[in-house]
């Protein structure tokens, strides 16, 4: 079965760090660009960061630039998001998403992992 | 960033109705637009890409149209499973942005 499974979410204090993981199965992971998209409680979707299949190019939303780092380990079929200097407004469900053709739309999403930033 | 605005925010309809949702971009995005369906507590599901291409496995009652700055998603004959939130997304270039969503409710 083709699937993405996020992990690593939880409760963290403002200014703290978390690393999210997204394990892919049933697909040739290295072929696909991937992104992280988040959804704050009761809000819409917000693209956070993207990475090409090789990992050679990385992209970030302005609001997370310099605080978040996206990476991937194609030998482990896993996508990561290192989140530092977390703020209350980063509280959201974080989804990893597969970019079908590397042009920016997503045909496969994980179930999401909840990140709560609160003291 | 390119802003995406959907209308209406909420739409009440009945099974069997034909409904249309509009998405407007703050600048031209050619046909670089996708539509998703999202149900509570679930991840989004891709319906349409490149403004009008139907994703594999999506029922043909869903269709998309438009180019430039104005786009529409049409559901030709509403089924009970279609009551959900619908979101548009532009992917002209990074940063990708989404509309705020249209909640389709049962009348």
Interface residues (C-beta under 8 A of the other chain):
Chain A: X35 X44 X45 X46 X47 X50 X59 X60 X61 X62 X95 X100 X103 X104 X105 X106 X107 X109 X110 X111 X112
Chain B: X1 X32 X34 X36 X42 X43 X44 X45 X46 X49 X55 X87 X89 X91 X92 X93 X94 X95 X96 X97 X98 X99 X100 X101
